[in-house]
């Protein structure tokens, strides 16, 4: 996983976060799903898929940042 993240360009991850991670833009879909998760109302499989789909670029960006700080 670490090799995958080090080979992934920062620009691709940032663009993925700004497009897929925030789409639709008003309000961000990820924010709505996180609010549903906090309230315990994230029950449909489609909602879980949306959370995974819109949250994965942010998780990859955070993981890449952790590995970059760890190796420097």
N, C-alpha and C positions, 0 to 999 in steps of 0.2 A: 504494500500500500504506500509506503514511504517513497519508493521509486516512482510509482505512478504520480504521486503528488509533486515530486520534485521535477518531473518531466512536463507537468501541466503548466502552461504559461499563465502568469498572473493576469494578463489582459483577458484571456478567455474566461477565467473564473469571475472576474469583475463584470464583464459584459453579461455573463450568464446570471449573475446576481441581480444586475440592474434590469434585465429583461424578463427572464423566466421567474426569477425570485420575487419580483415585485408586481408582475402582471396579474390581473388588471390593475392599473395604477391608482384608481381612486375608488374606494380605499384599497390598499394592497391586500391581495387575496391571502397571502401568508399571515398577515396580521389578523384577519378575520378567523382563520383556522386556529391560530394560537389562542385567541380569545375563547373560541369554542372548546379547545382542549383544557384551558384553565377553568372553565365553568363545568366541565364534565359532560358537555353536550356533543362531543365529537364521536358519534355512534355509527354513522353510515360508512360502509367500506369506501364509497367515493370520497368522503371527507378525509379519510385516512390517506387515500391515494393522493389527493390534492395536497395535503400537508407534506407528504414525502416528495412529491414532484416539485413543489415550490420551495421547499426547505433544503433540498439536497445541494443546490449551488452554494448556499450559505454555509452548510456543514463542510463542504469541500474547501471553501475559502478559509474557514476557521482552522481546519486541519492543516492546510498548507502553511498558514501563518504560524501555527504551533511548531510544525516541523522545521520551518525556516528559522525561528527563534532558537530552537533547540540545537540546531547545527551551527549556528553562528556564535 
